């Protein structure tokens, strides 16, 4: 299989993809662990058989004033969609945390 699941220090999933049959500038449609798909362009200098790392898209969400860890907060995505996420235990008002998109 061309894919291998690994992890980053930020707990954002990473996948490695083979570039078989692709060249720099070609678009590749990738399936993320949550079932969504994203398009990425093959970087310059990469050739058939090379592997690239792609991180899943995340949004940095700021903990609102007065909010505490464990609470749900609502936020707008770059596309204007309203989503919610639970504030991680170690985060306080004014700090940021990552939310996978």
N, C-alpha and C positions, 0 to 999 in steps of 0.2 A: 504494500500500500504506500502511496505517496505522502501520506500525512502522519505526523507524529505529534501528539499532544504534550506540551511541556508547560512550565509556569514561570512567571517573572517574580521579582521581589515585591511587586505591587499587587500580586494576586490577580493580575490580568492575564487571561489565557492567551497563549501564543501557539500558533501552529506553523509547522514548516511545510512548504509546498515544493514539489519538484517542478522544474520548468520544462519538462519534456515537450518538445514540439513548439516551444514559445521562444520569442526573441525580444530584445529590449524594445519597449514601447507598446508591445502587445498587451491587451487587457485580459485579465484572468478573473473569472467569477469564483469567489471562494465561499464555502459554507462555514459559518461560525458555529461554535458548540451549542448556541441557543437556537439554532435552526435558521437564523437570518443569513442573508448573503450580502457580500460586499464586492465591489469591483476594485481591483488594484492594477496598476501598470507595472510591467516588468522593468526593474531598474536598469539603467545603462551599465554595461560591463558584465551583465549576467547572460549566460548562454545556456543552451539546451543541456540538461543534466544537473545544472546548478540548483541550489536550494536557497530560498529567501525566507526571512522571518517576517511575519505580519502579526501585529498586535490587534486584538479586538478593539473597536472604538469604545472610548469611555468619555464620560462627561464629568468634570470636576464640579461638585455641588458644595456650596458653602452652608455650614450649619447656621441657621438663623439665630439671632439674639433671642434668648429665653427658651430655646429648644434644648432638650437633654438627650443623652444617648438612649437608644431604644425607641424613640419616637419616630413616627412616619413624617416625612416632609414631602411637600409637593414642589415640583420644579418644571420649567418648560425646557424641552429639548431644542436644539438648533432648528428643527423643523416646526416648532411651535406646538408640539404635542405636550400635554400635561402628563407627567409620570410621578410616581411616588417611590421613595426609598427609605429604608430604616437607617437611622443615624448609628454608626458603629459605636461600640462601647468606649473606645479610647478617644473619641472626638468631642470637642467642646465648641461652644458658640464662637463663630468667626473662623474656625478651622475648615478645611476642605476634605472631602473624601471622594473616591472614584465610584462612579455608577456605570456599569456596562450599558451600552446603548443597543 
